[in-house]
Amino acid sequence: MDTRRLLRTFATALGTAGLLVSGCSSGGSTPSASAVGSSAPSGLSGYYEQKLSWRACGVEGFQCTTMKAPRDYAHPEAGDVKLAVSRKGATGPGERIGSLLVNPGGPGGSAIDYLQGYAAIGYPAQVRARYDMVAIDPRGVARSEPVECLTGTEMDTFTQVDQTPDDEAEASKLGRAFKTFADGCEKRSGEILPHVSTVETARDMDILRGLLGDEKLHYVGASYGTFLGATYADLFPTRVGRLVLDGAMDPSLEAVDMNRDQTAGFEGAFQSFAADCVKQPDCPLGTTSAADAAAAMKQLFADLDERPIPTGESRKLGESLATTGVIAAMYDEAAWSQLRDAIAGARKGDGSGLLALSDSYYERDPNGKYANLMYANYAVNCLDLPASFPDADAVEKAVPSFEEASPVFGRNFAWAALNCGYWPVDATGSAHRTVAEGADPIVVVGTTRDPATPYKWARSLAGQLSSGTLLTYDGDGHTAYGRGSDCIDTAINTYLLEGTAPKDGLKCS
């Protein structure tokens, strides 16, 4: 069951565990941590002056630590949260610029997993040479007091609930599933649940900036990480260093508009997949036209809704899991071949391929254990914006507009957006323009056929930011940096290394 605004890079969506490096070391540079007490907001100087105790953490070349932040910034005396941090020191040669904080998106994606599994080995060597690569798991995520909601068995049941209800009974069942999920989060994580907003995480990032000894924050955020970075810039514009916001979100949108835009984004991505598929001699959706392929895809979903198929394990593949599997492959065109094979298998009665894609999306391991990605995703999203829909009647009224945005996914995405209507904690955020007046140049990156963060969001955010500059990748897939465009990579690397932003409006392919 895909949730609204699940925004993350493909590397996170399909797992980076295979890239982890074994071993341990206490290596890495140790910058002077001059926690700038004078810059600490009122009442928070103790947090900005804490001492970080770095240690080896079982992954070669990396150090880890924990830092404290107020659980509730309005009442810092009420207690702390402990947040996990990891870094890999600048490798040289060249003068060290500072720390480069990275976040892969989500909300709910582990920044530390991303750092240790990809960024600290996959970012360009010249960037890694001059920055300490740093990540902090946001509050409520992974190693930082993670939100927990359901057991693995309960989550298996939840992901299989019919998300395109055909009658009142099925709609009620879906509502009960959302309520069970929300109740589980409140029961298991009630203390942290009101305090995992993006604003609070952005404030945590500023504490970390101070503790790392950096006067300004240098940051690369992908997908939801762009919303986090933009939020930081709006809160602390004079502390903005070199910020790259890749696969940008638009903070000015209400939840329902964001969900509808994303629905259209996935439709566009599917149309690109379908257009490519019909050119292949083995396309399981036919070889005549993208329109016929879309119709065949819808029919397969309908057939699976009526009669789920075996997968080689206890779970069968129904419409919900199959839809999630297809969505997972929309994040990167490199997965299209895998998706074709999975669809071909499903049409022959074997659901294992689409189930594997779905499991990768949910971060479910072969033993049935789920990472906390989905739990944190709900918790952050439902706190950041008021719910798209209060009840099933409101969803039904909106379904036509979602189906207009996406004939393939529209009904599914509309009903998925009901999730926050059952959330036990009131939203603390609201849609707003993000200006960050006085900030240094901020590079906003958009991909023209991005499914999860539609290109128009990047245009909008770059226009809102007082110092925003738009960098465009004309291509498919989610995000642009490090995905094969020399033009994009050169522009971003030059910015990170020299501080020179690309010309506003630069387009790359």
C-alpha positions in Angstrom: 0.0 0.0 0.0 1.9 3.0 -1.2 1.5 6.1 0.9 1.1 9.6 -0.2 4.3 11.6 -0.7 6.6 8.6 -0.4 9.5 10.4 -2.0 12.9 8.9 -2.2 15.8 8.1 -4.6 15.8 4.8 -6.5 18.8 3.7 -4.6 16.8 3.9 -1.4 13.7 2.5 -2.9 15.4 -0.7 -4.1 17.9 -1.0 -1.3 21.5 -0.1 -0.9 22.5 -2.9 1.5 24.5 -4.7 -1.1 26.8 -1.7 -1.4 27.8 -1.6 2.3 31.5 -2.0 3.0 32.5 -4.3 5.9 35.2 -3.7 8.4 35.8 -1.0 10.9 38.1 2.0 11.4 38.3 5.0 13.5 39.7 7.0 10.6 38.5 10.3 9.2 39.4 13.8 9.9 38.4 15.5 13.1 37.5 19.1 12.4 37.6 21.7 15.1 34.1 21.5 16.5 33.6 25.2 17.6 30.0 24.9 18.5 28.9 28.5 18.0 27.1 29.2 21.2 26.5 32.8 20.2 24.4 31.6 17.3 22.3 29.2 19.3 18.6 30.1 19.5 17.4 31.2 23.0 17.4 28.4 25.5 19.3 25.9 23.3 22.9 26.8 24.0 23.4 23.6 25.9 22.6 21.6 22.8 24.9 23.6 20.6 27.7 23.2 23.1 27.5 19.5 23.7 30.6 17.4 22.8 30.3 14.7 20.2 32.1 11.4 21.0 33.1 9.8 17.7 33.8 6.1 17.5 34.3 3.3 15.0 30.9 1.8 13.9 31.6 -1.4 12.0 31.8 0.1 8.5 35.3 0.7 7.2 36.3 4.3 7.1 33.2 5.6 9.0 32.8 7.1 12.4 29.5 7.3 14.3 28.2 9.2 17.3 24.9 10.4 18.8 23.8 13.9 19.5 21.0 15.2 21.7 18.2 17.6 20.6 15.1 18.7 22.4 12.2 16.4 22.0 9.9 19.4 21.9 11.6 22.7 20.8 8.8 24.7 22.5 9.6 23.0 25.8 13.3 22.0 25.7 13.3 21.2 29.4 10.8 18.4 28.8 13.4 15.9 27.6 15.7 15.0 24.7 15.8 12.8 21.6 19.0 11.0 20.7 19.9 11.2 17.0 22.4 9.0 15.2 25.2 10.6 13.1 27.8 9.2 10.9 30.7 10.6 8.8 33.6 9.8 6.6 36.4 12.3 6.7 37.6 14.2 3.7 40.1 12.1 1.8 42.2 14.8 0.2 44.0 16.1 -1.7 42.9 19.7 -1.6 41.9 22.0 1.2 38.9 20.7 3.2 35.8 22.9 2.6 33.7 21.6 5.5 31.0 19.0 6.1 28.6 17.9 3.4 25.3 16.7 4.9 23.3 14.3 2.7 19.7 13.1 2.9 18.1 10.6 0.4 14.5 11.4 0.9 11.5 9.5 2.2 10.4 10.8 4.5 11.7 7.8 6.4 14.8 7.0 4.4 17.9 6.3 6.5 20.5 9.0 5.7 23.2 6.9 7.4 22.4 3.9 5.2 22.5 6.1 2.2 25.8 7.7 3.3 27.5 4.4 4.1 26.0 2.5 1.2 26.3 5.0 -1.6 27.2 8.7 -1.0 30.6 8.2 0.6 31.7 5.9 -2.1 29.5 7.0 -5.0 29.8 10.8 -4.9 32.6 12.1 -7.2 36.1 11.7 -5.8 36.9 15.4 -6.0 33.8 16.1 -3.8 34.7 13.4 -1.3 38.3 14.7 -1.2 37.3 18.1 0.1 34.3 17.4 2.3 33.6 15.3 5.3 30.6 13.3 4.2 28.0 13.4 7.0 24.5 12.0 7.6 22.1 12.2 10.4 19.1 9.8 10.6 16.2 12.2 11.2 14.2 11.9 14.4 11.8 8.9 14.1 13.9 7.2 11.4 16.1 4.1 11.5 18.7 4.7 14.3 17.2 7.9 15.7 14.3 6.8 18.0 12.5 5.1 15.2 8.7 5.2 14.9 7.2 1.7 15.2 3.7 0.8 14.3 3.0 -2.8 13.3 4.6 -6.3 13.5 5.9 -7.8 10.3 2.8 -10.0 10.1 0.5 -7.1 10.7 2.3 -5.1 8.0 2.0 -7.9 5.5 -1.8 -7.8 6.1 -1.8 -4.0 5.8 0.0 -4.0 2.4 -2.5 -6.4 0.9 -5.7 -4.5 1.7 -7.6 -3.6 -1.4 -6.8 0.0 -2.1 -9.3 0.5 -4.9 -12.6 -0.3 -3.0 -15.5 -1.2 -5.2 -18.2 -0.9 -2.6 -19.0 0.5 0.8 -17.8 -2.7 2.6 -14.4 -2.6 0.9 -14.1 1.1 1.7 -14.8 0.4 5.3 -12.2 -2.3 5.4 -9.6 0.1 4.0 -10.6 2.7 6.6 -10.2 0.1 9.4 -6.7 -0.8 8.0 -5.7 2.9 8.2 -7.1 3.2 11.7 -5.3 0.0 12.8 -2.0 1.4 11.4 -2.5 4.7 13.2 -3.5 3.1 16.5 -0.4 0.9 16.3 1.8 3.9 15.8 0.2 5.7 18.8 0.5 2.6 21.0 4.2 1.9 20.2 5.5 5.4 19.5 3.2 7.8 21.1 5.9 9.9 22.8 7.9 10.7 19.7 4.9 10.8 17.3 4.1 14.5 17.8 7.7 15.6 17.3 8.9 14.2 14.0 8.0 17.1 11.8 10.3 18.4 9.0 10.7 21.7 10.9 12.0 19.9 14.0 14.4 17.8 11.9 15.7 21.0 10.2 16.4 22.5 13.6 18.2 19.3 14.5 20.4 19.8 11.4 21.4 23.3 12.6 22.5 21.9 15.9 24.6 19.4 14.1 26.0 22.1 11.8 27.2 23.9 14.9 28.7 20.8 16.5 30.6 20.0 13.3 32.2 23.5 13.5 30.7 24.8 10.3 29.5 28.3 10.0 27.2 27.4 7.2 25.4 24.2 6.2 26.5 22.5 3.0 23.9 20.0 1.9 22.7 17.7 -0.8 19.1 16.6 -0.4 17.2 14.3 -2.8 13.4 14.0 -3.1 11.8 14.7 0.3 15.3 15.8 1.3 14.7 18.9 -0.8 11.7 19.8 1.4 14.0 19.3 4.4 16.7 21.5 2.9 14.3 24.2 1.8 12.8 24.2 5.3 16.3 24.6 6.8 17.0 27.5 4.4 13.7 29.3 5.4 14.5 28.9 9.1 18.2 29.8 8.9 18.8 31.7 5.7 22.1 33.3 6.8 23.5 29.8 7.6 22.9 28.4 4.1 26.1 27.4 2.4 26.0 25.3 -0.8 22.6 23.6 -1.0 21.6 21.2 -3.7 17.9 20.3 -3.8 17.5 17.5 -6.3 14.1 16.2 -7.3 12.4 19.2 -5.7 9.2 19.3 -3.8 6.9 22.4 -3.7 6.2 23.4 -0.1 3.4 25.8 -1.2 1.0 22.9 -2.1 -1.8 21.5 0.0 -1.6 17.7 0.5 -4.4 16.9 -1.9 -2.8 19.0 -4.7 0.6 17.4 -4.0 -0.9 13.9 -4.2 -2.8 14.7 -7.4 0.4 16.1 -9.0 2.3 13.1 -8.0 -0.4 10.9 -9.5 0.1 12.6 -12.8 3.9 12.2 -12.4 3.6 8.5 -12.1 1.2 8.4 -15.1 3.8 10.2 -17.1 6.5 7.8 -16.0 4.3 4.8 -16.9 3.7 6.3 -20.3 7.4 6.5 -20.9 7.8 2.9 -19.8 4.9 1.8 -22.0 6.3 3.6 -25.0 9.6 1.9 -24.5 8.0 -1.5 -23.7 6.0 -1.7 -27.0 9.2 -1.3 -28.9 10.5 -4.5 -27.3 9.7 -7.8 -29.0 8.9 -9.4 -25.7 6.7 -6.6 -24.2 4.2 -8.3 -21.9 1.7 -5.5 -22.5 1.6 -5.8 -26.3 3.6 -4.2 -29.1 1.2 -1.9 -30.7 0.9 1.4 -28.7 1.4 2.9 -25.3 -2.3 3.3 -25.0 -2.9 -0.4 -25.5 -0.1 -1.1 -23.0 -1.8 1.1 -20.4 -5.1 -0.7 -21.0 -3.4 -4.1 -20.6 -1.8 -2.9 -17.4 -5.2 -1.7 -16.0 -6.7 -5.1 -17.0 -4.0 -7.0 -15.2 -4.7 -4.9 -12.0 -8.4 -5.7 -12.3 -7.7 -9.4 -12.8 -5.5 -9.5 -9.7 -8.1 -7.6 -7.7 -10.6 -10.3 -8.6 -8.2 -13.3 -8.3 -4.8 -12.9 -6.6 -2.1 -15.3 -8.0 0.6 -17.4 -6.3 4.1 -16.0 -5.6 5.9 -19.1 -4.3 5.3 -18.1 -0.7 2.3 -17.6 1.7 1.4 -14.2 0.3 -0.4 -14.0 -2.9 -0.1 -11.1 -5.4 -3.3 -9.0 -5.5 -3.9 -5.6 -7.0 -2.4 -3.6 -4.2 1.0 -5.4 -4.1 1.1 -5.5 -7.9 0.5 -1.7 -8.1 3.2 -1.1 -5.6 5.6 -3.3 -7.6 5.0 -1.3 -10.8 5.4 2.0 -8.9 8.7 0.9 -7.5 10.1 0.4 -11.0 9.0 3.9 -12.1 11.8 5.5 -10.1 14.5 4.6 -12.6 14.4 3.5 -16.2 17.1 1.0 -15.3 14.4 -1.1 -13.7 12.2 -1.3 -16.8 13.6 -4.6 -18.0 13.0 -6.1 -14.5 9.4 -4.8 -14.6 8.8 -6.3 -18.0 9.9 -9.7 -16.7 7.8 -9.3 -13.6 4.6 -8.3 -15.6 5.2 -11.2 -18.0 5.4 -13.6 -15.0 2.2 -12.2 -13.5 0.4 -12.7 -16.8 1.4 -16.3 -16.7 0.2 -16.7 -13.1 3.6 -16.1 -11.3 3.5 -13.1 -9.0 7.0 -13.5 -7.5 8.5 -10.8 -9.7 6.1 -8.0 -8.9 6.1 -9.1 -5.2 9.9 -8.7 -5.1 9.6 -5.2 -6.5 6.9 -4.4 -4.0 9.0 -5.7 -1.1 11.9 -3.6 -2.2 9.7 -0.5 -2.1 8.5 -1.3 1.4 12.0 -2.3 2.6 10.8 -5.8 3.6 13.5 -8.4 4.1 13.1 -12.1 3.2 12.4 -12.9 6.8 9.3 -10.7 6.8 10.8 -7.9 8.8 10.1 -4.3 7.6 12.4 -1.3 8.1 10.6 1.6 9.7 10.5 3.5 6.4 6.7 3.4 6.1 6.0 4.1 9.7 8.2 7.2 9.6 6.7 8.2 6.3 3.2 8.3 7.7 4.3 10.0 10.9 6.2 12.9 9.1 3.7 13.4 6.3 0.7 13.5 8.6 2.4 16.0 10.9 3.7 18.3 8.1 0.3 18.9 6.4 -3.4 18.5 7.2 -4.9 15.3 5.7 -5.9 15.3 2.1 -9.3 13.8 2.9 -11.3 13.5 6.2 -13.3 10.5 5.1 -14.3 8.1 2.4 -17.0 10.4 1.0 -14.4 13.1 0.3 -12.2 10.5 -1.5 -15.0 9.4 -3.8 -15.7 13.0 -4.8 -12.0 13.4 -5.7 -11.5 10.1 -7.5 -12.5 11.5 -11.0 -9.8 14.2 -10.8 -7.2 11.6 -9.8 -8.3 9.3 -12.6 -8.0 12.2 -15.0 -4.5 12.7 -13.8 -3.7 9.0 -14.2 -6.1 6.5 -15.8 -3.7 3.7 -14.6 -3.0 4.7 -11.0 -5.6 7.4 -10.2 -8.1 5.5 -8.1 -5.4 3.8 -6.1 -3.6 7.1 -5.3 -6.8 8.8 -4.3 -7.7 6.2 -1.8 -4.1 6.0 -0.5 -4.3 9.7 0.4 -7.0 8.9 3.0 -4.3 7.6 5.4 -3.7 10.8 7.4 -7.5 11.1 8.0 -7.1 8.6 10.8 -3.9 10.0 12.3 -3.9 10.4 16.1 -1.8 13.6 16.1 -3.0 16.9 14.6 -0.8 18.3 11.9 1.5 21.1 13.0 2.6 22.3 9.6 0.8 23.9 6.7 1.4 24.7 3.0 3.5 27.8 2.6 5.8 29.6 0.2 9.5 29.1 1.0 11.6 32.2 0.4 14.7 32.0 2.5 15.4 35.7 2.1 19.1 36.4 2.4 20.4 32.9 1.7 23.4 32.2 -0.6 22.5 30.8 -4.0 20.6 27.5 -3.8 20.6 25.0 -6.7 17.2 23.4 -7.4 17.2 20.4 -9.7 14.3 19.1 -11.6 13.9 16.1 -14.0 11.3 16.6 -16.7 9.7 13.2 -16.5 10.2 12.6 -12.8 7.4 10.4 -11.4 7.6 11.2 -7.7 8.5 14.9 -7.8 7.0 16.4 -10.9 9.2 18.9 -12.8 6.8 21.7 -12.2 7.6 21.5 -8.5 11.2 22.3 -9.1 10.2 25.3 -11.2 7.9 26.5 -8.4 10.5 26.0 -5.6 13.2 27.8 -7.6 10.9 30.6 -8.2 9.9 30.9 -4.5 13.4 30.9 -3.1 14.9 34.4 -3.1 18.3 32.9 -4.3 17.0 29.8 -6.1 18.6 28.8 -9.4 16.9 26.1 -11.6 18.9 23.3 -13.1 16.9 21.0 -15.5 17.5 17.4 -16.5 15.5 16.4 -19.6 15.1 12.8 -18.9 13.3 10.0 -17.1 13.5 8.7 -13.5 13.6 10.3 -10.1 16.3 12.9 -9.4 19.3 13.8 -11.6 22.6 14.0 -9.8 24.8 11.0 -10.3 22.5 9.3 -12.8 24.5 9.6 -16.0 24.3 13.2 -17.2 27.8 14.8 -17.4 26.1 18.2 -17.8 24.2 17.8 -14.5 27.1 16.4 -12.6 29.5 19.0 -13.8 27.2 21.8 -12.8 26.6 20.5 -9.3 30.2 19.5 -8.7 31.4 23.0 -9.7 28.9 24.5 -7.3 29.9 22.2 -4.4 33.6 22.7 -5.0 33.8 26.3 -6.1 30.6 27.8 -4.8 29.6 29.0 -8.3 26.0 28.2 -9.0 25.0 27.2 -12.6 23.2 29.8 -14.7 19.6 29.9 -13.8 17.6 27.8 -16.4 20.5 25.6 -17.5 19.1 22.6 -19.3 20.9 19.2 -19.5 20.2 15.9 -21.1 
